[in-house]
Amino acid sequence: MVDAVSSVGQTAAQSGTKRLAESFDTFLNLLTTQLKNQDPLSPLDSNQFTQQLVQMTGVEQQLYGNQLMEKLVANTGSGISTAVALIGKDVTANTAENVIKDGKATWNFNLNRAADDLKLEVVDSKGRTVYSEAPADMKAGDHAFNWNGKDASGKQLDDGGPYTLNVTAKDSAGSAVISKVSIQGVVTGVEQVDGKTLITINGARIPWETVTSISQAAAPTAKTETNNTLAPDEAAA
């Protein structure tokens, strides 16, 4: 139902934009022709010319408004409505951005072939490298990088971010080894910012279209209470 409504709204917006664009082009042609063919001894009245420019600007603004409406309809119909279904799901997203939560952050990265030189760098929002390391495991395939949220001096950084993981891998000949970085976690929120639909994973807000896999989140493990109190006869013994 939502998709049908959004489709109708988007079609109407596109139709309106097309009509306005045609009117805008016609208006410009008429105004240009009028200026070219005006009587030099009796030029176009400045007040009238100003009014026509104001009208032209109004049409142009309406065109921009319709374009914005198209984007809003598209994002509302296919973005948020789809992304909301991800809440509570365990997802993997192709993004190098993450945040520190509860004093730590985790990334996954994949090497398409074995590397002879591997460097991981955590960069803050200002482009500064706050931590780096050279892992010993450089084989091809999937890897996990668990960062304790401490900078190069050992100082614990506050929760938040964003922080970006840069992976630099090279083979024995010095050629670059292709790497892909991702994060994984349960989606806890969906929002729309500046026309973009963002989902929240482990506190990080990322574009929902970066999601590459979805699975049902594991159910919480039930805690078993242990009663260490001895029975009366056991205590007497």
Buried (B, 14 or more C-beta within 10 A) or exposed (E): EEEEEBBEBBEBBBEBBEEBBEEBEEBEEEBEEEEEEEEEEEEEEEEEBEEBEEEBEEBBEBBEBBBEBBBBBBBBBBBBBBBBEBEEBBBBBBBBBBBBBEEBBBBBBBBEEBBEEBBBBBBBEEEEEBBEEEEEEBEEEEBEBEBEBBBEEEEEBEBEBBBBBBBBBBBEEEEEBEBBBBBBBBBEBBEBEEEBBBBBBBBBBBBBBBBEEEEEEEEEEEEEEEEEEEEEEEEEE
